[in-house]
Amino acid sequence: MTSGPVLLALRALKLGDLLVAVPALRALRRAFPDHRVLYAAQAWLGPIVDLVGGVELLDTHGLDVPIPLPVGAVDVAVNLHGAGPQSRHRLDVLAPRWRVGHRSDGSDGPRWDGPHWDDDLHERVRWTRLLEWHGIQADPSDLRLLRPRERSPHPGAVVLHPGAAYGSRLWPVERFGHVGRALTAAGHEVVVTGSAGERGRAEAVARASGLPEQAVLAGRLGLAEMASVVSEAAGVVSADTGAAHLASAYGRPSVVLFGPAPISQWGPPVGPHLALTDESVRRGDTFADDPDPALLAVGADDVLRALEDIGVLP
């Protein structure tokens, strides 16, 4: 670790949340060249934080525990977590010299200057707009990650990523299977990714796709290895999850299936990416156990047409 004044960016959330904050983190790294830039989140995200460039992970388990730094150790505190009192309090108690965040009138703690929170902004824009308000130049399109050190064990494969944190984002296994069979018939190597907890679902998708057991990478890849597979993929099919955001970060062609979350706030950037949904039937309950109707409105043939449009299928 380098020495110097500390800039702390708090965003104690998940992989997708980290990846949409990359433009803001890169802007902070440029704006404070003499600072150590720490990203406060859970330790498992460390391999991806390393790929941002010049940012160190500070292991922080959500907002329920104090940030593990002494009072006075932070020069600049940046609230990329949200605008609520919990996240502000975790930073306030560190007594930073400069606080960068959204506006708070001081009714529930110290006053914070900043822009008013806007629910309708895209997440990448939300955080770069925040920095711009505070005089820090930031570009929401600056979302690329560094290349992983290790090469992909499956260069040129198409990645099916059927898992998601909540049932509201789980596109049916048989539809993934239909897509997998079509990709295989077109001559593609197809692999199925996911966490260890998602391996059963990944195996079901592989069976529905007619894929061999060795095509199931779920539970066998660390986060850095997952990044390497996506970074060299011919295409990615995923729900609105971290895998989709990795595809955006490496400019790999992707089809992203949206359910409860609006594309306007979480969709991929301009590029070889297509987001599919039917927002007219969107229920919007992220924590539901069953798939959102907006997700179920997307058929397997819709995905195949999208794969044709982005050049993955002929």
Backbone torsions as a table, in degrees:
resi	resn	phi	psi	omega
1	MET	NA	143.3	177.1
2	THR	-84.2	160.5	176.4
3	SER	-97.9	175.7	179.2
4	GLY	125.7	176.1	177.6
5	PRO	-61.9	153.1	-173.2
6	VAL	-106.9	130.6	166.5
7	LEU	-108.1	125.1	-178.5
8	LEU	-113.2	121.6	174.7
9	ALA	-107.6	118.2	-178.4
10	LEU	-96.0	122.7	172.6
11	ARG	-157.5	71.3	-171.0
12	ALA	-81.4	65.4	-174.7
13	LEU	-128.5	-146.2	-170.6
14	LYS	-107.0	-171.2	-174.0
15	LEU	-63.2	-49.4	179.7
16	GLY	-59.8	-36.5	178.2
17	ASP	-64.5	-39.1	175.4
18	LEU	-63.3	-45.1	-172.4
19	LEU	-69.0	-32.8	175.9
20	VAL	-76.3	-13.3	176.8
21	ALA	-92.5	-2.5	-178.2
22	VAL	-56.8	-44.3	178.2
23	PRO	-57.4	-39.1	178.4
24	ALA	-67.4	-42.1	-179.8
25	LEU	-64.7	-39.8	178.7
26	ARG	-66.4	-36.7	176.9
27	ALA	-64.9	-41.0	178.1
28	LEU	-64.6	-40.0	179.0
29	ARG	-61.2	-41.3	179.5
30	ARG	-69.8	-39.7	-173.6
31	ALA	-74.3	-23.1	-176.7
32	PHE	-127.5	68.4	-173.9
33	PRO	-65.0	-22.2	-178.1
34	ASP	-95.4	-1.6	-179.0
35	HIS	-94.6	149.6	160.9
36	ARG	-76.0	127.1	179.1
37	VAL	-103.5	113.8	-178.9
38	LEU	-106.8	138.1	177.4
39	TYR	-112.8	114.2	-175.3
40	ALA	-88.5	108.3	179.8
41	ALA	-162.4	179.1	-177.4
42	GLN	-71.2	149.7	-170.3
43	ALA	-60.9	-29.2	-176.0
44	TRP	-63.7	-16.9	178.5
45	LEU	-82.7	-3.4	-175.5
46	GLY	-50.6	-45.7	-178.6
47	PRO	-59.8	-31.5	178.8
48	ILE	-82.7	-36.5	174.9
49	VAL	-57.1	-38.7	178.6
50	ASP	-60.2	-29.3	-176.9
51	LEU	-83.4	-6.3	174.0
52	VAL	-70.4	-40.1	179.9
53	GLY	99.4	111.8	175.7
54	GLY	76.3	16.2	179.6
55	VAL	-122.6	136.5	179.2
56	GLU	-109.1	144.2	176.4
57	LEU	-86.2	135.1	172.2
58	LEU	-111.0	112.6	-175.1
59	ASP	-61.5	114.2	-175.9
60	THR	-139.7	121.8	-173.8
61	HIS	-94.8	74.7	176.4
62	GLY	69.8	-165.2	-176.9
63	LEU	-95.0	-1.4	-177.4
64	ASP	-79.8	-11.8	179.7
65	VAL	-127.2	153.8	179.0
66	PRO	-64.4	151.2	172.7
67	ILE	-68.5	130.2	-172.1
68	PRO	-79.1	63.6	174.2
69	LEU	-138.2	147.5	179.4
70	PRO	-75.5	156.3	176.5
71	VAL	-59.0	133.0	179.8
72	GLY	89.7	-5.4	-177.8
73	ALA	-78.6	-18.9	-174.6
74	VAL	-102.5	126.2	176.4
75	ASP	-83.7	-48.7	-178.9
76	VAL	-124.9	124.8	177.1
77	ALA	-111.7	126.8	-177.3
78	VAL	-118.8	120.5	-178.7
79	ASN	-92.3	94.1	174.4
80	LEU	-97.6	6.5	-176.7
81	HIS	-83.8	-42.4	-177.3
82	GLY	175.7	-152.0	179.2
83	ALA	-133.7	12.7	-176.5
84	GLY	-84.7	171.0	-176.7
85	PRO	-66.4	-30.9	-178.1
86	GLN	-62.9	-50.9	-178.1
87	SER	-66.7	-39.1	177.6
88	ARG	-63.6	-40.2	-179.6
89	HIS	-63.4	-42.4	-179.2
90	ARG	-59.6	-32.2	178.2
91	LEU	-85.8	-36.7	-179.8
92	ASP	-57.8	-41.0	-175.1
93	VAL	-67.2	-15.3	177.7
94	LEU	-83.1	-8.5	178.2
95	ALA	54.3	54.2	178.8
96	PRO	-70.0	156.5	177.0
97	ARG	-69.1	-39.9	-176.3
98	TRP	-132.8	129.5	179.1
99	ARG	-111.9	125.7	179.8
100	VAL	-112.7	113.7	-178.8
101	GLY	-169.0	-173.1	177.1
102	HIS	-79.7	164.5	-174.7
103	ARG	-67.4	137.1	170.7
104	SER	-136.8	135.2	-175.2
105	ASP	-79.8	-4.0	178.2
106	GLY	90.3	4.9	-179.0
107	SER	-71.9	-20.4	-179.8
108	ASP	-125.4	31.4	180.0
109	GLY	143.8	-168.5	-179.9
110	PRO	-58.8	148.4	177.9
111	ARG	-70.6	138.2	173.7
112	TRP	-117.4	132.0	171.1
113	ASP	-87.0	149.8	179.3
114	GLY	156.8	-179.8	178.6
115	PRO	-72.6	155.6	172.2
116	HIS	-69.6	146.4	177.3
117	TRP	-66.4	136.7	178.7
118	ASP	-125.3	112.1	-177.0
119	ASP	-63.3	-23.4	-169.5
120	ASP	-92.3	0.9	-178.7
121	LEU	-77.7	148.6	168.3
122	HIS	-66.0	146.0	-175.1
123	GLU	-60.6	-39.9	178.5
124	ARG	-63.3	-39.6	-179.8
125	VAL	-71.1	-37.0	-179.0
126	ARG	-53.1	-47.9	-172.4
127	TRP	-82.2	-31.1	174.6
128	THR	-72.4	-35.5	174.6
129	ARG	-61.7	-40.3	177.5
130	LEU	-58.2	-47.6	-179.0
131	LEU	-65.4	-41.2	179.2
132	GLU	-59.2	-39.8	179.3
133	TRP	-59.1	-35.6	-178.3
134	HIS	-89.3	11.2	175.3
135	GLY	85.2	16.9	-179.3
136	ILE	-108.5	115.8	-178.7
137	GLN	-65.3	134.1	-177.1
138	ALA	-150.8	145.8	-177.3
139	ASP	-123.7	114.9	-177.9
140	PRO	-64.4	-15.0	178.3
141	SER	-87.5	-3.3	-179.2
142	ASP	-85.7	69.1	-170.5
143	LEU	-113.0	2.3	-175.7
144	ARG	-72.4	143.8	174.2
145	LEU	-97.4	159.6	170.7
146	LEU	-65.6	155.3	177.2
147	ARG	-70.4	138.1	174.8
148	PRO	-61.1	151.1	-179.6
149	ARG	-64.3	-39.4	-176.7
150	GLU	-92.8	142.6	176.9
151	ARG	-74.7	156.4	178.9
152	SER	-66.7	137.8	173.2
153	PRO	-74.3	-8.3	-179.8
154	HIS	-135.6	61.4	-178.2
155	PRO	-62.6	136.3	178.1
156	GLY	81.9	2.5	178.4
157	ALA	-76.9	158.0	169.9
158	VAL	-95.5	130.4	-176.6
159	VAL	-96.8	123.9	166.6
160	LEU	-102.0	123.7	-179.6
161	HIS	-121.0	91.1	-170.5
162	PRO	-86.5	-6.5	-176.3
163	GLY	-89.0	167.0	175.9
164	ALA	-163.7	161.8	-175.9
165	ALA	-67.5	-29.0	-175.8
166	TYR	-132.5	152.4	-179.9
167	GLY	-59.4	-24.8	-179.2
168	SER	-62.1	-17.0	-177.0
169	ARG	-111.7	11.8	-175.4
170	LEU	-92.7	100.6	175.0
171	TRP	-70.0	142.7	-172.4
172	PRO	-57.7	141.6	-178.8
173	VAL	-57.1	-43.3	-175.9
174	GLU	-65.5	-28.0	177.5
175	ARG	-73.4	-40.4	172.0
176	PHE	-59.2	-39.9	179.2
177	GLY	-61.3	-42.1	177.9
178	HIS	-60.3	-43.4	178.8
179	VAL	-65.7	-43.6	179.9
180	GLY	-61.2	-41.0	178.9
181	ARG	-64.4	-40.8	179.7
182	ALA	-66.1	-39.4	178.7
183	LEU	-65.6	-42.1	178.1
184	THR	-63.7	-43.1	179.2
185	ALA	-61.7	-28.4	179.0
186	ALA	-83.2	0.6	176.0
187	GLY	97.0	7.6	-179.9
188	HIS	-84.2	144.5	161.8
189	GLU	-76.3	133.7	-179.3
190	VAL	-120.7	132.0	175.2
191	VAL	-124.2	153.7	-177.0
192	VAL	-119.7	120.1	-174.4
193	THR	-109.4	169.9	179.2
194	GLY	157.2	177.5	177.8
195	SER	-81.8	174.7	176.4
196	ALA	-60.6	-38.2	179.3
197	GLY	-69.0	-18.2	-179.9
198	GLU	-98.9	6.2	-174.1
199	ARG	-63.1	-39.1	-179.9
200	GLY	-59.6	-43.8	178.3
201	ARG	-66.3	-39.9	177.9
202	ALA	-62.7	-40.8	177.9
203	GLU	-63.9	-38.1	177.5
204	ALA	-63.7	-40.4	177.3
205	VAL	-64.6	-41.3	178.5
206	ALA	-61.6	-42.9	178.0
207	ARG	-62.9	-43.9	-179.9
208	ALA	-65.7	-25.2	-179.9
209	SER	-89.5	-9.1	-175.1
210	GLY	72.8	29.7	-177.8
211	LEU	-94.8	151.3	176.4
212	PRO	-72.8	162.2	-178.1
213	GLU	-58.7	-34.2	-177.9
214	GLN	-69.5	-10.0	175.7
215	ALA	-78.4	-12.5	-179.5
216	VAL	-86.9	108.0	-179.9
217	LEU	-97.2	-7.2	-178.6
218	ALA	-57.7	129.7	179.9
219	GLY	82.2	-4.3	-178.1
220	ARG	-109.0	-8.8	-176.7
221	LEU	-113.0	136.0	166.5
222	GLY	-76.5	174.7	-175.5
223	LEU	-66.2	-38.2	178.2
224	ALA	-65.7	-39.9	178.2
225	GLU	-66.8	-37.6	176.4
226	MET	-61.2	-42.7	178.0
227	ALA	-61.8	-38.6	-179.8
228	SER	-67.3	-39.0	178.6
229	VAL	-63.7	-46.0	-179.7
230	VAL	-67.3	-38.2	-175.5
231	SER	-63.8	-21.6	-179.8
232	GLU	-117.6	17.1	-178.2
233	ALA	-77.4	149.6	172.3
234	ALA	-75.9	-22.1	179.0
235	GLY	-176.2	162.9	179.9
236	VAL	-137.0	133.5	172.3
237	VAL	-120.3	121.6	-171.7
238	SER	-155.9	156.0	165.1
239	ALA	-70.1	-180.0	178.1
240	ASP	-72.8	80.8	-176.3
241	THR	-135.6	-176.7	178.3
242	GLY	-58.3	-34.7	179.4
243	ALA	-60.7	-40.9	178.5
244	ALA	-64.7	-40.5	179.2
245	HIS	-69.2	-31.1	173.7
246	LEU	-64.8	-40.7	177.3
247	ALA	-59.5	-41.3	176.9
248	SER	-64.4	-41.3	-177.4
249	ALA	-64.8	-24.9	179.4
250	TYR	-110.7	7.9	176.9
251	GLY	63.5	27.6	-179.3
252	ARG	-88.7	140.7	-179.6
253	PRO	-55.6	134.2	-176.2
254	SER	-147.8	148.4	170.7
255	VAL	-117.1	121.1	-173.7
256	VAL	-114.0	126.6	-176.5
257	LEU	-97.8	118.2	-175.5
258	PHE	-106.6	138.5	175.7
259	GLY	-122.3	-94.2	-174.4
260	PRO	-72.0	-26.7	-176.3
261	ALA	-90.0	141.4	178.0
262	PRO	-76.3	139.4	177.2
263	ILE	-60.2	-33.6	-177.2
264	SER	-62.2	-21.8	-178.9
265	GLN	-106.0	-25.7	-173.1
266	TRP	-129.8	3.4	-174.8
267	GLY	-69.3	164.3	-179.4
268	PRO	-70.3	162.9	179.0
269	PRO	-76.7	176.8	172.8
270	VAL	-61.3	136.5	-178.3
271	GLY	151.8	-160.6	-178.5
272	PRO	-81.2	55.2	-176.0
273	HIS	-132.9	137.2	174.6
274	LEU	-128.5	133.5	176.8
275	ALA	-106.3	131.1	-176.4
276	LEU	-118.6	136.4	178.0
277	THR	-171.8	177.7	168.0
278	ASP	-134.4	92.0	-173.7
279	GLU	-68.1	-13.5	178.9
280	SER	-68.2	-20.2	179.9
281	VAL	-116.0	10.7	-176.9
282	ARG	-65.1	127.0	176.8
283	ARG	-85.2	-39.0	173.0
284	GLY	84.1	14.1	179.5
285	ASP	-93.5	95.9	-177.1
286	THR	-57.3	-35.5	-171.0
287	PHE	-94.2	10.4	178.9
288	ALA	-67.2	151.9	179.3
289	ASP	-81.6	-22.7	-177.3
290	ASP	-108.7	156.4	-175.7
291	PRO	-62.3	142.2	177.1
292	ASP	-64.9	140.6	177.9
293	PRO	-55.4	-31.0	178.6
294	ALA	-64.3	-32.8	176.9
295	LEU	-74.4	-44.7	-178.5
296	LEU	-67.0	-19.8	178.1
297	ALA	-71.3	-12.8	178.9
298	VAL	-90.2	119.8	179.4
299	GLY	-93.5	165.9	178.6
300	ALA	-60.8	-38.2	178.9
301	ASP	-65.8	-30.7	175.0
302	ASP	-62.1	-40.9	179.5
303	VAL	-67.9	-40.8	179.5
304	LEU	-63.5	-40.3	177.1
305	ARG	-64.3	-39.3	178.3
306	ALA	-64.5	-39.9	177.5
307	LEU	-63.7	-33.8	173.4
308	GLU	-66.1	-43.0	-176.1
309	ASP	-63.8	-31.6	-179.2
310	ILE	-97.3	5.9	172.0
311	GLY	86.8	9.4	178.7
312	VAL	-79.8	-37.8	175.5
313	LEU	-109.0	147.3	179.6
314	PRO	-72.3	NA	NA
